[in-house]
Amino acid sequence: MSDILNQQPQQPTPVQAAKRAKPAPPTLVTRKPSGLPSWPVILLAGREKTGKSYHAALASSSALIGRAFWLGFGEKDPDEYGAIPGARFEIVEYDGTLTGLQQLTRAVVEQPHEDGKPNLIVVDSGTVIWDTLRDKATWMARQRGSINKNTGEPIVGMDLWNQVTGEWNSFLRALRAHNGPVIITARMDTTTVMNDRGQPTAAKQDKVKGQRNLAYDVDAIIEMPTRGQATLTGARSVIHKMPERMDIEDFDTKGIDWLWRSLGLDRHAAAQAVYTEAAPVDE
């Protein structure tokens, strides 16, 4: 008994001591808001032949920007739009792959500004990029043999959807890192409105085709359901007060330059947009 009482307590190993130690509290870092506008990422969505690409090219004539880079994916190169008075965009040539698009996007973002004016990036089209990623998920499902025995259609698992969504988000993060304006074109389709019971109705509505969070991830949306008609359906701005939806009168003349000026970017110094990206979940 005396041996037990006299026995010294065993000292914890370094690993055990580290586990018992309380983690240090995080360092609190804050900053004051700049109060300055930032160059927006604009979604320019429209039906076929309504002038999406034309207005993206016309934006390159704005006196507010420096160089303009055109990143095409799955769309015809806009050579003919080089004849627009004042247009001065440059078509970025690459191999047409998703990997090439990612690499060239980062390269364009890193291009220096000329005369203190920000560069414009045009992405044509966001719809085709997402369609290609969706087709990639379907192809991977076929490769792994995930096929519905009854229909013969591939079964795309959540892991594959997460993978291609991650690729889309990576592309979007590269665009968000750009200290200047971005225009993403997208297609619109007419869809049937469903009632509360999930049944189709006779009502129809125009809907943007693309990754489902696209409308949330941009700063402004311009919809062009028909040629000559444009509606601003959303814009994040303290300077520009607007209703939920606003028809843009004479948009063919005003163009996107009008929106930039309405957001105060011709009167105020622009701040670099800052995003707090969601960190990956630790397993």
C-alpha positions in Angstrom: 0.0 0.0 0.0 2.8 2.4 0.9 4.4 1.8 -2.6 1.2 2.9 -4.2 0.9 6.0 -2.1 4.5 7.0 -2.7 4.2 6.5 -6.5 4.7 9.7 -8.4 1.9 10.7 -10.9 2.9 9.9 -14.5 3.7 13.0 -16.5 1.7 13.4 -19.7 3.5 13.0 -23.0 3.9 16.1 -25.2 1.1 14.8 -27.4 -1.3 14.3 -24.4 -0.4 17.8 -23.1 -1.1 19.4 -26.5 -4.5 17.7 -26.6 -5.4 18.9 -23.1 -4.3 22.5 -23.7 -7.0 25.0 -24.6 -6.7 26.4 -28.1 -5.6 30.0 -28.2 -8.4 32.5 -28.9 -8.4 33.8 -32.5 -6.9 37.2 -33.1 -9.7 39.7 -33.9 -9.0 41.7 -37.1 -11.4 44.3 -38.3 -11.4 47.1 -40.9 -13.6 50.1 -41.6 -15.8 50.0 -44.7 -14.4 52.1 -47.5 -17.7 53.6 -48.5 -16.5 53.4 -52.1 -18.3 51.6 -55.0 -16.5 48.7 -56.7 -16.7 47.7 -60.3 -19.5 45.2 -60.7 -19.8 41.8 -62.2 -22.7 42.2 -64.6 -24.9 39.4 -65.9 -26.2 40.3 -69.3 -28.9 37.8 -70.1 -31.1 37.6 -73.1 -32.9 35.4 -75.7 -31.3 34.6 -79.0 -30.5 37.5 -81.3 -31.4 40.2 -78.8 -28.0 41.9 -78.8 -26.2 40.5 -75.8 -22.8 40.2 -77.5 -23.3 43.5 -79.3 -23.8 45.3 -76.0 -20.8 43.5 -74.4 -18.7 44.7 -77.3 -20.2 48.2 -77.2 -19.1 48.5 -73.5 -15.5 48.4 -74.7 -16.0 51.8 -76.2 -16.6 53.4 -72.8 -14.1 56.1 -71.8 -14.1 54.7 -68.2 -12.1 51.6 -69.0 -8.7 50.8 -70.4 -8.2 47.5 -72.3 -11.0 45.1 -72.9 -10.5 41.3 -73.1 -13.0 39.0 -74.7 -13.1 35.4 -73.4 -15.3 33.3 -75.6 -16.5 29.8 -74.8 -18.7 28.0 -77.2 -19.8 31.1 -79.0 -18.8 32.7 -82.3 -15.9 35.1 -82.1 -17.2 38.7 -82.3 -14.9 39.9 -85.1 -17.7 41.7 -86.8 -18.4 43.8 -83.7 -15.0 45.3 -84.1 -16.7 47.6 -86.6 -18.8 49.2 -83.8 -17.7 52.9 -83.5 -15.3 53.2 -80.6 -15.1 49.4 -79.9 -11.6 48.3 -78.8 -11.8 44.9 -77.3 -9.2 42.1 -77.8 -10.2 38.5 -78.4 -8.2 36.1 -76.2 -7.1 33.1 -78.2 -6.8 29.7 -76.5 -7.5 26.0 -77.0 -11.2 26.2 -76.1 -10.9 23.9 -73.1 -12.2 24.6 -69.6 -8.7 24.3 -68.3 -7.5 26.8 -70.9 -10.3 29.1 -69.9 -9.3 29.0 -66.3 -5.7 29.7 -67.0 -6.3 32.6 -69.4 -8.9 34.1 -67.0 -6.2 34.4 -64.3 -3.7 35.7 -66.9 -6.2 38.4 -68.0 -6.9 39.4 -64.4 -3.2 40.0 -63.8 -2.9 42.4 -66.7 -1.8 45.9 -65.6 -4.1 48.9 -66.0 -3.3 51.6 -68.6 -3.6 55.3 -67.7 -5.1 54.3 -64.4 -8.2 52.9 -66.0 -9.5 49.4 -65.2 -9.6 46.7 -67.7 -12.9 45.1 -68.8 -13.4 41.3 -69.0 -16.2 39.9 -71.1 -17.1 36.2 -70.7 -19.3 34.8 -73.5 -21.1 32.7 -72.5 -21.7 31.7 -68.9 -24.5 29.4 -70.1 -22.3 27.3 -72.3 -19.6 27.0 -69.6 -22.1 25.6 -67.2 -23.7 23.3 -69.8 -20.2 21.9 -70.6 -19.5 21.3 -66.9 -22.9 19.6 -66.6 -22.1 17.4 -69.6 -18.8 16.6 -67.9 -20.6 15.3 -64.9 -22.8 13.1 -67.1 -19.8 11.7 -68.9 -18.0 10.9 -65.6 -21.1 9.1 -64.4 -21.1 7.0 -67.6 -17.4 6.2 -67.2 -18.0 4.9 -63.7 -21.0 2.8 -64.9 -23.6 4.6 -62.9 -26.5 3.9 -65.2 -30.3 3.6 -64.5 -31.1 0.0 -65.5 -34.7 0.9 -66.5 -34.0 4.1 -68.6 -30.4 3.6 -69.6 -29.7 7.2 -68.4 -26.6 8.0 -66.4 -27.1 8.6 -62.6 -25.0 11.7 -61.7 -24.1 11.4 -58.0 -23.8 14.3 -55.6 -20.1 13.9 -55.6 -19.9 14.6 -59.3 -22.2 17.6 -59.0 -20.1 18.9 -56.2 -17.0 18.5 -58.4 -18.2 20.4 -61.4 -19.9 23.1 -59.2 -16.5 23.5 -57.5 -14.9 24.1 -61.0 -17.6 26.7 -61.8 -17.0 28.4 -58.4 -13.2 28.4 -59.0 -13.8 30.2 -62.3 -16.1 32.7 -60.7 -13.5 33.4 -57.9 -10.9 34.2 -60.6 -13.3 36.8 -62.1 -14.1 38.2 -58.7 -10.4 38.8 -58.1 -10.4 41.3 -61.0 -10.1 44.9 -60.0 -12.3 46.1 -62.8 -15.7 45.5 -64.6 -16.8 42.1 -65.7 -19.6 41.2 -68.1 -20.9 37.6 -68.2 -23.4 36.8 -71.0 -26.1 34.2 -70.5 -29.0 32.8 -72.5 -32.6 33.0 -71.5 -35.4 30.4 -72.1 -39.1 30.5 -71.7 -40.3 28.1 -69.0 -43.7 27.0 -67.7 -44.7 28.4 -64.3 -45.6 25.7 -61.8 -48.3 26.1 -59.2 -48.0 25.4 -55.4 -48.7 21.7 -56.0 -45.9 21.4 -58.5 -48.3 21.2 -61.5 -47.7 23.2 -64.7 -49.9 26.2 -65.4 -50.6 28.2 -68.6 -48.3 31.0 -67.5 -44.8 31.4 -68.9 -41.7 33.2 -67.7 -38.2 33.9 -69.0 -35.5 32.3 -67.0 -31.7 32.7 -67.1 -29.9 29.5 -68.2 -26.9 28.7 -66.1 -25.6 27.5 -62.7 -28.4 27.9 -60.3 -26.6 30.4 -58.0 -25.4 32.7 -60.9 -28.0 35.4 -60.2 -26.9 35.6 -56.6 -23.2 35.7 -57.5 -23.3 38.8 -59.7 -23.7 42.4 -58.7 -26.2 43.5 -61.4 -28.5 41.8 -63.9 -29.7 43.2 -67.2 -32.3 41.1 -69.0 -33.0 41.4 -72.7 -36.1 39.4 -73.6 -36.4 41.0 -77.0 -34.3 43.2 -79.2 -34.4 46.8 -78.1 -35.8 46.0 -74.7 -33.7 45.9 -71.5 -34.6 45.6 -67.9 -32.4 46.1 -64.9 -33.6 43.5 -62.5 -31.1 44.0 -59.7 -28.1 46.1 -58.7 -26.1 46.4 -55.5 -25.6 50.0 -54.9 -26.1 52.7 -52.2 -25.6 55.5 -54.8 -28.1 54.2 -57.4 -31.6 54.0 -56.0 -33.9 51.8 -58.0 -37.1 49.8 -57.8 -37.1 46.0 -57.9 -37.3 46.1 -61.7 -36.6 49.0 -64.0 -36.9 49.2 -67.7 -33.9 50.9 -69.3 -35.1 53.4 -71.8 -33.0 53.7 -75.0 -30.6 51.0 -73.9 -29.3 50.6 -77.4 -27.8 54.1 -77.1 -27.0 54.2 -73.4 -25.4 50.8 -73.2 -23.6 49.4 -70.1 -21.6 52.6 -69.8 -24.9 54.1 -68.5 -25.0 51.6 -65.6 -21.4 52.2 -64.6 -22.0 55.9 -64.5 -25.3 55.4 -62.6 -23.3 53.4 -60.0 -21.1 56.4 -59.5 -18.0 54.9 -61.0 -17.3 58.1 -63.1 -17.4 60.3 -60.0 -15.9 58.2 -57.2 -12.7 56.3 -56.9 -13.5 52.6 -57.1 -12.4 50.2 -54.4 -11.3 46.6 -55.0 -14.2 44.3 -54.3 -13.5 42.0 -51.3 -15.3 38.7 -50.9 -15.2 36.5 -47.9 -15.1 33.1 -49.6 -16.5 30.1 -47.7 -13.7 27.9 -46.4 -13.9 24.2 -47.2 -15.4 21.9 -44.5 -12.7 20.0 -42.6 -13.4 16.3 -42.6 
